[in-house]
């Protein structure tokens, strides 16, 4: 699976929320997420636990670049997250744990995330999900449109993951 992604620091969460509500074709709700990152030789590996939902093991690789970038990823449902967490902790070790509150909106095929990350602050993330109908070029154009709609400044763009900021 592949996305085109962009992450930026948020200075005005209420304003970003209004823009998301104005543009969104669907509001997917709010999630309390705990992402546990493990040592990994290629890309990043994390176990995402979401309050009230099934956990997911996620591997992804993307360049550290503040501009829109391609992200390749795999999602594996985790039926026994606590056992998986203990196994991966013992086998490869934990790098970091990121806790966040995430508001999720959908605009066409783009997920809009308004994140409040414990100890780091507030952020905006766009993920254009690619498909046979939406290629990389179209996904990048969508993110350009959203960047303008949300008034994202180049200085606010972030290159890496939340785990890099801890």
N, C-alpha and C positions, 0 to 999 in steps of 0.2 A: 504494500500500500504506500501511497505517496501523497504528501501535502505540500503546499507552498505556505510558508509561515512568516510571521512578522511579530515581534514583541517590542513594546515600548513602555516607558515609565509613564504613569498617569499622574497629572497634577490636579485634576478636577474630576473625581469619580461621579458626582451627580450629573455633570455635563456629559460625560461619556455615557452614562446610563440613559439619559434623554436621547442621545444620538442613536444608541442601540435600539431603544424602544421605537423610535421613529422609523428606522430602516428595517428592522427585523421582520422576517416573514414568519418567524415563530420564536417564542420564548421557551427555552428548555428547562428553566428553573435554576435553583441554587444548589450547589454541592459543597460539602465540607470534605476536602481531600487531604489524604496523607500519602505523600510519595516518598518511598524509601529507595534511595539510589544505592546500587551495589557496584563494587569494583568490576570493571569490564575492560577487556583489551581493545575492543572496537566499539565505537558509538557509546550509547548510554543504556543502562538496564535499570528499570525501576518497577517496584510493586506499587500500584495505585489502589489505595483503599478508600472507598467512598461510603460515608455514613448511609446505611440503609440499602446499599446496592452491592452487587457482586464485585469482588476485587478483580484486577486485571494486571497481568505481567506485561510490561511494555518494553520493547527494545526499539531504539531509534538511533539514526545517524543523520547529522546535518552539519554543514559548515558553521563555524563561528563567524558570523557576518551580520552586521546590523540591518542590512537590506533584506528584502524578501528573499527567502532561500528555500530550496527543496529539502524535504525531510522524508526519508524512507523509514518505515516502521512496521513492526509486527505486534499484534495484540493477542494475548493468550488468556482466556478466562481462568481465574484461579479459584477453584472450588474450596480449597482449604488454605486460605491466605496466611494464617498464623503458622501452620506447618511449613509452608513455602518460605515464609519470612525466616524462620529458624534455620531451615536447610540452607538458604542462600547466605545468611549471616555466617554460618559455620564454614561453608564452602569457599566463598569469595570475599566476604566482609562487606560491611556497610560503609559508604562514603559519607552520606548526608541524609537527613530527613527534612522534607519540606512540607509544611502545613499551610493550607490556604483555603479561603472561602472563594468559590468561583461562581459567578453569575454567567449563565450560558444563553446566548441568543444565536439564532440562525438567520443568515441573509443569503438566500439562494443556497449554494453549496458551501458557504463559508461559515465556520463557527466563530463567533465573537465571544471572547472570554474577558470578563472584568474580574480581575484577581486581586484579592487582599491577602498578601503573603506574610505570614507571621515573621516578624523581625526584619522584613525587607521593605514593606510598603505596598503601594497599589500599582497595578500594571494592566495593560491592555494587550491582548493577543488575538491575532487573526490566523485561522487555519483554513485555507482553501483546499477542500478535499478534491483530489483529481480523479477523473473517470474517463471512459471513452468519449464522453460528451464535453468534458472540461479538461483541456490539456494545460501544460505548464504555462504557456503564453497567456491563455485566458485567465488562469489562476493569478498570475502576476498582475494582470490588468485589474482584476477584482480587488486585489489588495491595494493597488494604487488609488482606486476609487474610494475605498474605505479610509485610507490614510488621509485623503483630502477631506472626507466627510467628518472625520474625527479630529481634524486639525492637528495631526501628529507632526511634530517638528523633527528634523533630522537629528538634533542633539538628544532627543528622547529615545531614539532607537537603541535596542540592546542586541548584542551579538550572541550571547550564550543562553544557558539555562539558569533557572533559579538556583540550582545546586551550585553553580559556579560563583554565585554572589554571596553565598554563606561563608 
